[in-house]
C-alpha cells in the first residue's frame, strides 16, 4: 500500500524557494534571471509513487488467469464431446445387443433391421453432404450434363441431386401439402372446441351426480354397501424418492370407509434404498389401520401398462367395483372419491370419470407457465367439450376412476404401446362405454424439470380426434380401423408442420 504525500513539507519548500528567488534575482525579470543564473532551489512537488510495476504485474496475472480459464473451458468442452460420443456409442451397442437378442424370425427383428439400414443410409448421406459442402458444391452444384471434369465423387453427387429432384422431392412436397391440410383441419377443430367451451360456460353445463355425500337424505335412502362401493386405489411408481410420501399420504387419508377401500402401491423401483423407504412408509400406514398393500415386480415387463396389468390380475380385485389410478407425483384431495364415485350411480354405461390437474409450481419459470397454458387448454377446452358433447376423450393416465368391468370388457391393460392410457380409452369407447370429465375436481401435481421442455412439444403430438368420432361411427368403413387411423396418423402427419412453425417462431 503506497504512503500518502506530505503536503506540509511541499508548501514549506515552495515558500523557501520564493524567498530565495527574491534575494538573488533583480526586480525586473525574476523568472528569466532565475532561469539564466540557475535557480539554487528548484520547485518541489511530492507525488504518490506510481504503481506501474504493480499494474503490469496485475495485468500479467490477469492474462495468466485468462489463459487458465480458457484451458479449463476447453477441457470442459472436450469432456462434454467425449461424454456425448460415449453415450452415442453406448446407445448403438445397446440397440445392436437388443437386435441380436431378438428372435431371428420375429417381426420386431425385421423392423430393427429396417431401422438399422435406414440409420446407416442416413449417416452415409450425411457424410456425403458434408464432403460436398467442403468442396463448395452447395454454391454451384454439379450437373450430369456439364462438360466439366467432375471426377467420381462429383459424378456420384450430380446423380444424387438428380435423383433427389426427380424422385424424392415430389413425395415430400405431397406430404407437406397433406400436413398443411391437416393443420387447417386442426385449426378448424380448435375453433369448434373453443366455441363449444364458450357455450358450456354460458349455459352452465356440467355433469350431475345422482348421489351427493354432503346430503344426509341421499345417504339415508341407500344402504351402506350401495352408498360406498368397493374402491381399489393404485399408485404405480418407479424410483420416486422425492414424492412417494406425499402421494401415499394423500391417498391414505381419503374420506372413505377404510373397509371399503384398498390401496395398492405398485413399485417398479430398481433402487434398493427406494424400495426400503416405500416399504417402511406402507408399514407406517398399515399400523394406522389403513388397508394398503406393497407390490414389487422383479422384471419391469411392459413398464406402467405391465405394472397395472399385473396388479389387476390379483384374486382380490374381483371384489372391487372401481379402481382409481394416480401417478406418484399426484396428491388428490381427501374428498376425491366422494366427488367422483357418485357419478357412476345410475350410469351403467359409464366407464371413466376423469378429473383435472392443478399445478403447484406453474409460476416457477417461463417453461412451467407455457406448459400450464397448454395443459389448461387441454383440460378446459378439449376434454370438457368432448366429455359434454360426445362422452369421449383420451384418458390422461392418472387422476381418474375406472369401472373395473369396463376395463375387463375392453381387454384390460396392454403392453403393445407406450400410450397405454389412450389405447385403453379408444378400446373402451369402441365397446360402447362412455366417459365423464369433471373440470371442478382438481388434483395437485408438480411440473418436473424434465417435463418442462418436453411439455411444450408433447401436446403437438397428442392431437385429439374425438370431434371426428360422431362421423366415424356412421361412416361406411369399419369403425375400428378408421378410428385407429385417425388417432395414429392424424397427429403424426401434422406434427412436422407444427414443429416447423414452432422452430420458425423461436428462431425469429
Secondary structure, 3 states (H helix, E strand, C coil): CCCCCCHHHHHHHHHHHHHHHHHHCCCCCHHHHHHHHCCCCCCCCCCCCCCHHHHHHHHHHHHHHHHHHHHHHHHHHHHHHHHHHHHHHHHHHHHHHHHHHCCCCCHHHHHHHHHHHHHHHHHHHHHHHHHHHHCCCCCCCCCCCCCCCCHHHHHHHHHHHHHHHHHHHHHHHHHHHHHHHHHHHHHHHHHHHHHHHHHHHHHCCCCCCCCCCCCHHHHHCCCHHHHCCCEEEEEEECCCCCCHHHHHHHHHCCCCCHHHEEEEEEECCCCHHHHHHHHHHHHHHHHCCCCEEEEECCCCCCHHHHHHHHHHCCHHHHHCCEEEEEECCEECCCCHHHHHHHHHCCCCCEEEEEEEEEECCCCCCHHHHHHHHHHHHHHHHHHHHHHHHCCCCCCCCCCEEEEHHHHHHCCCCCCCCCCHHHHHHHHHHHCCCEEEEEEEEEEEECCCHHHHHHHHHHHHHCCCCHHHHHHHCCCCCCHHHHHHHHHHHHHHHHHHHHHHHHHHHHHC
